[in-house]
Amino acid sequence: MATNGTEHKHQNGQENFRHQEVGHKSLLQSDSLYQVHLLLLPLYPPPPPCSFRIHDWLTFFRHFEFQQYILETSVYPREPEPMKELRELTAKHPWYIYLSWTLNIMTTSADEGQFLNMLVKLINAKNTMEIGVYTGYSLLATALALPHDGKILAMDINRENYELGLPIIRKAGVAHKIEFKEGPALPVLDQLVRDAKNHGTYDFIFVDADKDNYLNYHKRLVELVKVGGVIGYDNTLWNGSVVAPPDAPLRKYVRYYRDFVLELNKALAVDPRIEICQLPVGDGITLCRRIS
């Protein structure tokens, strides 16, 4: 996901496929969307030669093929049925349908869900937190990986979206692991930080929320996660816009948050309290392991 940004979607009837979201909150969430996407691709010409090379165009198609191969070979066949059901339900959500063709999509991609599920198991997480829930796909991926007495403190400003996926979460038998709080996360985090008993008590924290607050979250979360625990920040490649030139014609939404994502990436890279690993899974996820 690392060429220029995803501006130009449905602008004057044309679309710039310099970076089309494939895995991230994916257009491949259903076979029907994938087939429609394949049919539409030849209709859109590449951007002007001055900003786009044939190599880039071919690279896009190769990336698209690789992503689809991963999904069809390693992800979809092993995706738990509740996660598949929730993914397909989310793909019908009005926000999802709109955002899948414009800017960004709000649900975690299937490959990233698989990654989070395995990560939680590998680190033997038990007490976790999630900031930014939407319909709960990543939340469900985490809940399924936790032991029966595992816990997730989940926060989102919109309970309605969470309740859309809640019946599936209940049917999966993991709703008892989730404590959902509606509203901004910062006041909740401040309350947790004020009590020293909460310091270093979280094994895993996943953040997929307002990018302009990522650094504010980090200042608090690094105190709440235990030494050896992991914080995961989603969207750290931000539609590929992190490598777009200054004059790239990005949508205002992408351009505005890009600066915050760039600032976060720079700050995480020099934070001595953590070691990091940034991965091109989905729209980019940066894992931060607290070391001090």
C-alpha positions in Angstrom: 0.0 0.0 0.0 2.9 2.3 -0.6 2.6 4.5 -3.6 0.9 7.8 -3.8 -2.4 8.5 -2.1 -6.0 7.6 -2.9 -7.4 10.9 -3.9 -9.3 10.9 -7.3 -12.1 8.4 -6.4 -15.1 9.1 -8.5 -13.8 12.5 -9.5 -15.2 13.6 -12.8 -16.1 10.0 -13.5 -12.5 8.9 -13.4 -10.4 7.2 -10.7 -6.7 7.2 -9.9 -5.7 3.7 -9.1 -2.3 4.6 -8.0 -3.3 3.2 -4.7 -6.5 1.3 -4.4 -7.4 -0.2 -1.0 -7.2 -3.9 -1.5 -6.5 -5.4 1.8 -7.3 -2.5 4.1 -10.9 -2.5 5.0 -11.2 -4.1 1.8 -13.1 -3.9 -1.4 -12.6 -7.6 -1.4 -14.9 -8.0 1.5 -17.3 -10.0 -0.8 -16.8 -11.8 -4.0 -19.4 -9.7 -5.7 -17.5 -6.5 -4.8 -14.3 -8.0 -6.1 -15.9 -9.1 -9.4 -17.3 -5.6 -9.9 -13.9 -4.1 -9.1 -12.2 -6.3 -11.7 -14.8 -5.3 -14.3 -14.3 -1.6 -13.6 -10.5 -1.5 -13.6 -10.0 -1.4 -17.4 -12.4 1.5 -17.6 -10.2 3.9 -15.7 -7.1 5.3 -17.4 -3.9 5.8 -15.5 -2.9 9.3 -14.4 -0.7 11.6 -16.5 2.8 10.2 -17.3 4.4 13.0 -15.3 3.1 11.5 -12.1 2.7 7.9 -13.0 4.9 5.3 -14.7 4.0 2.1 -16.5 5.9 0.3 -13.9 3.6 1.8 -11.2 0.6 0.6 -13.1 1.9 -2.9 -13.5 3.0 -2.9 -9.9 -0.6 -2.1 -8.8 -2.0 -5.0 -10.7 0.6 -7.3 -9.3 -0.1 -6.1 -5.8 -3.8 -6.6 -6.4 -3.1 -10.2 -7.5 -0.9 -10.9 -4.5 -3.5 -9.6 -2.1 -6.3 -11.6 -3.6 -4.0 -14.7 -3.6 -3.4 -14.2 0.2 -7.1 -13.7 0.9 -8.3 -16.7 -1.1 -5.5 -19.1 -0.1 -4.7 -18.2 3.5 -7.4 -16.0 5.0 -10.9 -16.7 3.8 -10.6 -20.5 4.1 -9.5 -20.2 7.8 -11.7 -17.2 8.7 -14.0 -18.1 11.7 -17.6 -18.2 10.6 -18.7 -15.4 13.0 -16.0 -13.1 11.6 -17.1 -13.9 8.0 -20.7 -13.2 8.9 -19.8 -9.9 10.5 -17.5 -8.9 7.6 -20.3 -9.6 5.1 -22.8 -7.7 7.3 -20.5 -4.7 7.6 -20.0 -4.7 3.8 -23.8 -3.8 3.5 -23.5 -0.9 6.0 -24.2 2.5 4.3 -21.0 4.0 5.7 -19.0 1.1 4.4 -20.5 1.2 0.9 -19.8 4.9 0.6 -16.3 4.9 2.0 -15.2 1.9 0.0 -15.6 4.0 -3.1 -14.3 7.3 -1.7 -11.7 7.6 1.0 -11.2 5.0 3.6 -13.1 2.1 5.0 -13.8 1.8 8.7 -13.6 -1.9 9.3 -10.5 -4.0 9.7 -9.6 -6.1 6.6 -9.9 -9.9 6.8 -6.1 -10.4 6.6 -5.5 -7.9 9.4 -8.2 -9.6 11.4 -6.4 -12.9 11.0 -3.1 -11.2 12.0 -4.6 -9.6 15.2 -6.2 -12.9 16.2 -2.9 -14.8 15.9 -0.9 -11.9 17.6 -3.2 -12.0 20.6 -2.7 -15.7 20.9 1.1 -15.5 20.5 1.5 -13.0 23.3 -1.0 -14.8 25.5 -3.0 -11.7 26.0 -5.7 -11.7 28.6 -6.5 -8.0 29.5 -6.9 -5.9 26.4 -8.3 -2.6 25.1 -9.6 -1.4 21.8 -10.1 2.2 20.8 -12.4 2.6 17.7 -14.8 -0.3 17.3 -17.2 0.4 14.4 -19.2 -2.8 13.9 -16.7 -4.9 15.9 -14.7 -7.0 13.3 -11.3 -6.5 14.9 -13.0 -6.6 18.3 -14.4 -10.0 17.5 -11.0 -11.2 16.2 -9.5 -10.3 19.5 -12.3 -11.7 21.6 -12.1 -15.1 19.8 -8.4 -15.3 20.6 -8.7 -14.5 24.3 -9.2 -17.1 27.0 -12.7 -17.5 28.4 -11.9 -15.1 31.2 -10.2 -12.6 29.0 -11.4 -9.0 28.9 -11.6 -6.2 26.4 -12.3 -2.6 27.2 -13.8 -1.3 24.0 -14.5 2.4 23.3 -16.2 4.1 20.4 -18.3 7.3 19.9 -21.0 5.4 18.2 -22.9 2.6 20.0 -25.3 2.1 17.1 -22.6 0.7 14.9 -21.3 -1.6 17.6 -24.8 -2.9 18.2 -25.1 -3.8 14.6 -22.5 -6.5 15.1 -23.4 -7.3 18.7 -25.8 -10.2 17.8 -23.0 -12.0 15.9 -20.6 -11.4 18.8 -23.1 -12.8 21.2 -23.8 -15.8 18.9 -20.0 -16.4 18.9 -20.1 -16.7 22.7 -17.6 -13.9 23.4 -19.8 -10.9 24.4 -19.1 -11.5 28.1 -15.4 -10.6 27.4 -16.3 -7.1 26.2 -17.0 -4.0 28.2 -18.2 -1.3 25.8 -18.0 2.4 26.6 -19.7 4.9 24.3 -18.0 8.3 24.0 -14.5 9.8 23.5 -11.7 7.6 24.7 -9.4 10.3 26.2 -11.5 11.0 29.3 -11.6 7.2 30.0 -7.9 6.9 29.5 -7.2 9.9 31.8 -9.3 8.3 34.5 -7.4 5.0 34.1 -4.0 6.7 34.2 -4.9 8.7 37.4 -5.1 5.4 39.3 -1.7 3.9 39.5 -3.2 0.4 39.9 -4.0 0.5 36.2 -0.5 1.2 35.1 1.1 -1.7 33.3 -2.0 -3.9 33.4 -2.9 -4.2 29.7 -1.4 -7.0 27.6 -2.6 -5.7 24.2 -4.2 -2.5 23.0 -5.4 -1.8 19.4 -6.1 1.7 18.2 -8.2 2.3 15.0 -9.8 5.7 15.7 -9.3 9.4 15.2 -5.8 9.9 13.7 -5.4 13.4 15.1 -5.5 11.9 18.6 -3.1 9.0 18.1 -0.2 10.8 19.8 -2.5 11.8 22.7 -3.6 8.2 23.0 0.0 7.0 22.9 1.1 9.3 25.8 -1.5 7.5 28.0 -1.4 4.0 26.6 2.3 3.6 27.0 1.7 3.9 30.8 -1.2 1.4 30.7 0.3 -1.3 28.7 2.7 -3.6 30.6 6.4 -3.9 29.9 6.5 -6.6 27.2 2.9 -5.7 26.2 1.9 -4.5 22.7 0.1 -1.5 21.3 -1.1 -1.7 17.7 -1.8 1.5 15.7 -3.8 1.0 12.6 -3.7 3.0 9.3 -0.1 4.1 9.7 0.3 4.1 5.9 -2.9 6.1 5.6 -4.0 5.0 2.1 -0.4 5.2 0.9 -0.4 9.0 1.3 2.6 8.9 3.7 4.8 8.7 0.6 2.8 11.1 -1.6 4.7 14.3 -2.7 3.7 17.6 -1.2 1.7 18.6 -4.2 -0.1 15.3 -4.6 -3.9 15.9 -5.3 -5.2 14.2 -2.2 -8.7 14.5 -0.8 -8.9 17.0 2.1 -9.8 14.2 4.5 -6.7 12.2 3.5 -4.4 15.2 3.5 -5.6 16.5 6.8 -5.0 13.3 8.7 -1.9 12.4 6.8 0.1 15.0 8.8 -1.0 13.5 12.0 -0.1 10.0 10.8 3.3 11.2 9.7 3.9 12.9 13.0 2.9 9.7 14.8 5.2 7.6 12.7 8.2 9.9 13.4 7.4 10.0 17.2 7.1 6.2 17.5 10.4 5.7 15.6 12.3 7.6 18.3 10.4 6.7 21.5 12.9 4.9 23.7 10.2 3.3 25.8 9.2 1.0 22.9 10.5 -1.1 20.1 8.4 -1.0 16.9 7.6 -3.0 13.8 5.6 -1.3 11.0 3.9 -3.8 8.7 2.1 -3.3 5.3 -0.9 -5.3 6.5 -4.2 -3.7 5.7 -3.5 0.0 5.6 -0.4 -0.4 7.7 -0.2 -1.4 11.3 2.6 -0.4 13.6 3.2 -2.7 16.6 4.8 -1.1 19.7 6.3 -3.4 22.3 6.9 -1.6 25.6 10.4 -2.2 26.9 10.7 0.3 29.7 
